[in-house]
Amino acid sequence: MLIQKIPDTNIAAIMEVEKAAFIPPIRTTEATIKQRLGLGHTYLAAFDFDGTKPIGTIAFRNARFSPQDYEQFPRTFAKYAEDPNDDRGNAVFVYSLGVIPGYRNGLAAKKLIKAALAEAKHRGLHYAVGDARCPSFNGSKEWPEERFEKNEAIHRAITAHLDGGPFPQNETLYKDPVLGFYLKTFGFKPLWIIPDFWMGDEPCGNFMVIIYSEL
């Protein structure tokens, strides 16, 4: 498996993964991808063993971040993923990790995340931040791109937190296949659950779990 930076001239590779990996409500348009690249964002792709077929992508940008400063953190995915790359930032904001069906054994995702974190360290950044989906909150069966059962324990814990209750325990968050992958495999810490972060992401209840790690 080959991990490569995608140049501005190969947006088709990104779109191939977008169309196959993401459910329609959160699929990114070609115009938005061009905008992100024009703002200095980086896209990496995992290619199949022959080096020609893109099977996964990940995107990221430099940004300013403090785990103590909730008020300054972006409140929407558009703000999180479409602000310019900040060369004075202290963190990497990672987003749009997608792997096409048939290659979701964890290997491509692990390699893409490791490559993004390695680039962040190379840039001298101090934090890695992710916007993690939690599709088992409502479950996701409507689209062929993903199939997740609803997890009642996760649904109750996050709903209670959004209504003013305590932050869910890690043991509960681990039960989501996507969020748990980040937390258990890479040691990311759950930090905030931001409501209405990505409107239209019904499986996740429109919220996003912000996770981070120190580099």
C-alpha positions as CSV (number, residue, x, y, z in Angstrom):
1,M,0.0,0.0,0.0
2,L,1.3,3.4,-1.0
3,I,0.6,6.7,0.8
4,Q,1.2,9.8,-1.3
5,K,0.4,13.5,-1.2
6,I,-2.3,14.4,-3.8
7,P,-1.3,17.3,-6.0
8,D,-3.9,19.9,-7.1
9,T,-3.9,18.3,-10.5
10,N,-5.3,15.0,-9.2
11,I,-8.6,16.0,-7.6
12,A,-10.2,13.1,-9.5
13,A,-8.5,10.7,-7.0
14,I,-10.0,12.5,-4.1
15,M,-13.5,12.5,-5.7
16,E,-13.2,8.8,-6.4
17,V,-12.9,8.1,-2.7
18,E,-15.4,10.7,-1.7
19,K,-18.1,9.1,-3.9
20,A,-17.4,5.6,-2.6
21,A,-16.6,6.2,1.0
22,F,-18.9,8.9,2.4
23,I,-22.7,8.9,2.7
24,P,-24.4,11.5,0.5
25,P,-25.3,14.1,3.2
26,I,-21.6,14.5,4.1
27,R,-20.0,14.0,0.8
28,T,-17.7,16.9,-0.3
29,T,-18.0,18.6,-3.7
30,E,-15.2,19.0,-6.1
31,A,-15.5,22.8,-5.8
32,T,-14.9,22.6,-2.0
33,I,-11.9,20.3,-2.4
34,K,-10.4,22.8,-4.9
35,Q,-11.1,25.6,-2.4
36,R,-9.3,23.7,0.4
37,L,-6.3,22.9,-1.7
38,G,-6.1,26.6,-2.7
39,L,-6.1,27.5,1.0
40,G,-3.0,25.4,1.6
41,H,-4.6,22.2,3.0
42,T,-3.0,18.8,2.4
43,Y,-4.6,15.7,1.1
44,L,-3.0,12.3,1.3
45,A,-4.2,9.2,-0.5
46,A,-3.7,5.5,0.1
47,F,-3.3,3.6,-3.2
48,D,-3.8,-0.1,-3.7
49,F,-0.8,-2.3,-4.1
50,D,-0.3,-1.5,-7.8
51,G,-0.2,2.2,-7.0
52,T,-3.0,3.3,-9.3
53,K,-6.3,2.8,-7.5
54,P,-7.0,5.3,-4.7
55,I,-8.7,3.4,-1.8
56,G,-8.6,6.1,1.0
57,T,-7.9,9.8,1.7
58,I,-7.3,12.0,4.6
59,A,-7.0,15.8,4.7
60,F,-5.5,18.3,7.2
61,R,-4.4,21.9,7.8
62,N,-2.4,23.8,10.4
63,A,-4.4,25.7,12.9
64,R,-4.3,27.3,16.4
65,F,-5.6,25.1,19.2
66,S,-5.8,24.9,23.0
67,P,-7.7,22.1,24.8
68,Q,-8.6,24.7,27.4
69,D,-10.2,27.1,25.0
70,Y,-13.6,25.8,23.9
71,E,-14.9,29.2,23.0
72,Q,-12.4,29.7,20.3
73,F,-12.8,26.3,18.6
74,P,-14.8,26.2,15.3
75,R,-18.5,25.5,15.8
76,T,-19.2,24.0,12.3
77,F,-17.4,21.6,10.1
78,A,-17.2,24.2,7.4
79,K,-15.2,26.5,9.7
80,Y,-13.1,23.6,10.9
81,A,-12.2,22.3,7.4
82,E,-12.4,25.3,5.2
83,D,-10.4,28.0,7.0
84,P,-6.9,28.8,5.5
85,N,-3.9,26.8,6.5
86,D,-2.2,28.8,9.4
87,D,1.6,28.6,9.2
88,R,1.7,30.0,12.7
89,G,-0.6,27.3,14.1
90,N,0.4,24.8,16.8
91,A,-1.9,22.0,15.7
92,V,-3.0,20.0,12.8
93,F,-6.7,19.7,12.2
94,V,-7.4,16.4,10.6
95,Y,-10.6,15.7,8.7
96,S,-12.3,13.6,5.9
97,L,-10.7,10.3,6.6
98,G,-12.4,8.0,4.2
99,V,-11.8,4.4,3.0
100,I,-13.8,2.8,0.3
101,P,-15.8,-0.4,1.1
102,G,-13.8,-3.5,0.6
103,Y,-10.7,-2.0,2.2
104,R,-12.0,-1.3,5.6
105,N,-9.9,-3.7,7.6
106,G,-8.3,-0.9,9.4
107,L,-4.9,-1.0,7.5
108,A,-5.5,1.9,5.1
109,A,-7.0,4.1,7.8
110,K,-4.1,3.4,10.2
111,K,-1.5,4.2,7.5
112,L,-3.3,7.4,6.5
113,I,-3.5,8.6,10.1
114,K,0.1,7.7,10.9
115,A,1.2,9.6,7.8
116,A,-0.8,12.7,8.8
117,L,0.6,12.6,12.3
118,A,4.2,12.1,11.0
119,E,3.7,15.2,8.8
120,A,2.4,17.2,11.7
121,K,5.5,16.3,13.8
122,H,7.7,17.2,10.8
123,R,6.1,20.6,10.8
124,G,6.9,21.0,14.5
125,L,3.2,21.1,15.6
126,H,2.2,20.2,19.2
127,Y,-1.3,18.8,18.8
128,A,-3.3,16.6,16.5
129,V,-7.1,17.3,16.5
130,G,-9.8,15.3,14.8
131,D,-13.6,15.7,14.3
132,A,-14.8,12.2,15.0
133,R,-18.1,10.9,13.8
134,C,-20.2,8.6,16.0
135,P,-22.6,6.9,13.6
136,S,-23.9,4.4,16.1
137,F,-25.6,7.3,17.9
138,N,-28.6,6.8,15.6
139,G,-27.4,4.0,13.4
140,S,-26.7,4.1,9.7
141,K,-28.4,1.6,7.4
142,E,-29.9,3.8,4.7
143,W,-26.8,4.0,2.4
144,P,-24.5,1.3,1.0
145,E,-21.5,3.4,2.0
146,E,-21.8,2.5,5.7
147,R,-23.8,0.1,7.9
148,F,-23.9,0.7,11.7
149,E,-26.3,-0.5,14.3
150,K,-27.7,2.1,16.8
151,N,-26.1,1.8,20.2
152,E,-28.6,2.7,22.9
153,A,-25.9,3.2,25.6
154,I,-24.1,5.7,23.4
155,H,-27.3,7.4,22.4
156,R,-28.4,7.8,26.0
157,A,-25.0,9.1,27.3
158,I,-24.5,11.7,24.5
159,T,-28.1,12.9,24.6
160,A,-27.8,13.3,28.4
161,H,-24.5,15.3,28.0
162,L,-26.0,17.6,25.3
163,D,-28.9,18.2,27.7
164,G,-26.4,19.4,30.4
165,G,-25.3,16.1,31.9
166,P,-21.8,14.7,32.4
167,F,-19.4,14.0,29.6
168,P,-19.8,10.3,28.5
169,Q,-17.2,7.9,29.9
170,N,-14.5,6.6,27.6
171,E,-15.8,3.0,28.0
172,T,-19.1,4.1,26.5
173,L,-17.5,6.1,23.6
174,Y,-15.3,3.1,22.8
175,K,-18.4,1.2,21.7
176,D,-18.8,3.2,18.6
177,P,-16.8,1.5,15.8
178,V,-15.6,4.8,14.3
179,L,-14.9,6.9,17.4
180,G,-13.6,3.9,19.3
181,F,-11.1,3.3,16.5
182,Y,-9.5,6.7,17.0
183,L,-9.6,6.5,20.8
184,K,-8.2,2.9,21.2
185,T,-5.9,2.6,18.3
186,F,-4.2,6.0,18.4
187,G,-4.7,7.2,22.0
188,F,-6.7,10.2,21.1
189,K,-8.6,11.8,24.0
190,P,-12.3,12.9,23.7
191,L,-12.5,16.6,24.5
192,W,-15.8,18.2,23.4
193,I,-19.1,17.2,21.8
194,I,-20.2,20.1,19.7
195,P,-23.9,20.1,18.7
196,D,-25.0,21.0,15.2
197,F,-21.4,20.8,14.0
198,W,-22.4,19.1,10.7
199,M,-26.1,19.5,9.9
200,G,-27.4,16.7,7.8
201,D,-25.3,14.0,9.4
202,E,-28.3,12.2,10.8
203,P,-26.5,9.0,11.9
204,C,-24.4,11.2,14.2
205,G,-27.2,13.4,15.3
206,N,-25.5,16.4,13.7
207,F,-23.0,16.6,16.5
208,M,-19.2,15.8,16.3
209,V,-16.9,14.5,19.0
210,I,-13.7,16.6,19.0
211,I,-10.7,14.5,19.9
212,Y,-7.0,15.4,20.3
213,S,-3.6,14.1,21.2
214,E,-0.3,15.7,22.0
215,L,2.5,15.0,19.5
